[in-house]
Amino acid sequence: MKIMVIITHPNMETSRVNKAWREELQKHGEITVHELYAAYPDEKIDVAREQQLIESHDRIIFQYPMYWYSTPPLLKKWFDEVLLYGWAYGSDASKTAGKEIGVAISTYGTEASYQSTGFNRFTLQELLRPVEALAHFISADYLPHFALSDTSNLTDERLAQSKKDYMQHILGVKSPAVR
């Protein structure tokens, strides 16, 4: 299985979590690491290149920090420009059918804050529904998400453990359709 992680962090060098996860991913030669803000600092996306990358991978993980209960702006733009009618969806589209799509997310808030009774009033699974809906719409299988919360209180030990857990998740997660 060919795996690609699309990292979308607006300021990677200031990110403790996403930078650590990226460094861990880069140790695994079987995983393609693709950083959108590094590839497109002008935000002009090469659609053909991105589509070729998607076509050449079986599992695509979108890695990003929770950004106002959504994705960072460049990832939303990427969805809009890359997942085109006739390629990703529509009567003749098949390029994304059967691909696996997942999310790896970091949040400033605690796990407890992402509960129906918590500060944010919604679970991460609920807040990630748009990506799940997107996966369904383009005939891809949506994988369970990976999350690290409360990043403002993150110890070095917890960060190190999250890197191990993240790799196990990416390499071992099973699509609900496969279970």
C-alpha positions in Angstrom: 0.0 0.0 0.0 1.4 3.4 -1.0 0.7 6.0 1.6 0.9 9.8 1.3 0.5 12.3 4.1 -0.5 15.8 3.0 0.6 18.2 5.7 -1.1 21.6 5.8 0.3 23.8 8.5 0.5 27.6 7.8 3.7 28.0 9.8 5.4 24.7 10.2 8.5 26.0 11.8 6.6 27.2 14.9 4.7 24.0 15.2 5.9 21.6 17.8 3.5 18.7 17.1 3.2 18.8 13.3 6.9 19.4 12.9 7.6 16.4 15.1 5.1 14.2 13.3 6.7 15.3 9.9 10.2 14.4 11.1 8.9 10.9 12.2 7.1 10.4 8.9 10.3 11.3 7.0 12.1 8.3 8.7 9.7 6.0 6.9 10.7 5.7 3.2 7.4 4.0 2.3 5.5 7.1 3.2 5.3 10.1 0.9 5.3 13.4 2.8 3.8 16.3 0.9 3.6 19.8 2.5 1.2 22.1 0.8 2.4 25.4 2.3 6.0 24.5 1.3 5.0 23.4 -2.2 2.7 26.3 -2.8 3.9 29.4 -0.8 2.0 31.5 -3.4 -1.1 29.2 -3.0 -1.1 28.6 -6.7 -1.8 24.8 -6.8 -0.5 22.6 -9.6 -3.7 20.6 -10.1 -2.2 18.1 -12.5 0.7 17.4 -10.2 -1.7 17.0 -7.2 -4.0 14.6 -9.1 -1.0 12.5 -10.2 0.1 12.2 -6.6 -3.4 11.1 -5.5 -3.6 8.6 -8.3 -0.2 7.1 -7.3 -1.2 6.5 -3.7 -3.7 4.2 -2.0 -4.0 5.9 1.4 -4.0 9.7 1.8 -3.8 11.2 5.3 -4.5 14.9 5.7 -2.4 16.2 8.6 -3.2 19.6 10.1 -3.9 21.6 13.2 -7.6 22.2 14.0 -8.1 25.6 12.5 -11.3 27.4 13.6 -13.1 24.0 13.7 -12.0 23.2 10.2 -9.0 22.8 7.9 -6.4 25.5 7.2 -7.3 27.7 4.2 -4.9 26.1 1.8 -6.3 22.6 2.3 -9.8 23.8 1.7 -8.5 25.5 -1.5 -6.8 22.2 -2.4 -10.1 20.3 -2.0 -11.8 22.9 -4.2 -9.2 22.9 -7.0 -7.9 19.3 -7.1 -11.0 17.2 -6.5 -12.7 18.1 -9.8 -15.8 16.9 -11.5 -15.0 14.2 -14.0 -11.9 13.3 -12.1 -12.8 12.8 -8.5 -16.6 12.6 -8.8 -19.3 12.5 -11.5 -20.6 9.8 -13.8 -17.3 9.1 -15.5 -15.0 9.8 -12.5 -13.0 7.0 -10.9 -9.6 8.3 -10.0 -10.4 8.5 -6.2 -12.7 5.5 -6.0 -11.4 3.0 -3.5 -8.7 5.3 -2.1 -8.5 5.5 1.7 -8.7 9.0 3.2 -7.9 9.9 6.8 -7.2 12.8 9.1 -4.4 13.3 11.6 -5.2 16.4 13.7 -3.7 18.4 16.6 -5.8 20.6 18.8 -5.0 23.2 21.4 -8.1 22.2 23.4 -8.3 19.2 25.7 -10.0 15.9 24.8 -12.7 16.9 27.3 -13.3 20.1 25.5 -14.2 18.2 22.4 -17.2 16.4 23.8 -20.9 17.3 23.6 -20.8 18.6 27.2 -17.4 20.2 26.7 -16.4 23.8 25.9 -16.4 23.2 22.1 -19.8 21.4 22.3 -18.9 18.9 19.5 -16.7 15.8 19.3 -13.7 15.7 16.9 -15.5 13.1 15.0 -18.5 15.5 14.5 -16.2 18.4 13.5 -14.4 16.1 11.0 -17.7 15.2 9.3 -17.0 17.5 6.3 -13.9 15.5 5.4 -15.8 12.2 6.0 -18.5 13.5 3.7 -15.9 14.6 1.1 -14.4 11.1 1.1 -17.8 9.5 0.6 -18.7 11.9 -2.2 -15.5 11.0 -4.1 -16.1 7.2 -3.5 -13.1 6.9 -1.1 -13.1 5.0 2.2 -12.9 7.2 5.3 -10.5 6.0 8.0 -10.8 6.7 11.7 -9.0 9.9 12.6 -5.9 10.3 14.7 -5.8 13.1 17.2 -3.5 14.7 19.7 -5.2 17.2 22.0 -4.2 19.7 24.6 -1.0 20.6 22.7 -0.3 23.6 24.9 0.4 21.3 27.8 2.3 18.7 25.9 5.2 17.0 27.6 8.2 15.7 25.7 7.2 12.2 26.7 3.7 12.6 25.4 4.9 14.0 22.2 7.4 11.1 21.7 4.6 8.6 22.4 2.3 10.4 19.9 4.9 10.0 17.2 4.9 6.2 17.8 1.1 6.0 18.0 0.8 8.1 14.8 3.0 5.8 12.8 1.2 2.7 14.1 -2.1 4.4 13.2 -1.0 5.4 9.6 0.5 2.0 8.9 -2.1 -0.2 10.6 -5.5 1.5 10.5 -8.1 -0.4 8.7 -10.8 1.0 6.5 -14.3 0.3 7.9 -15.0 -1.4 4.6 -12.2 -3.9 5.2 -12.9 -4.8 8.8 
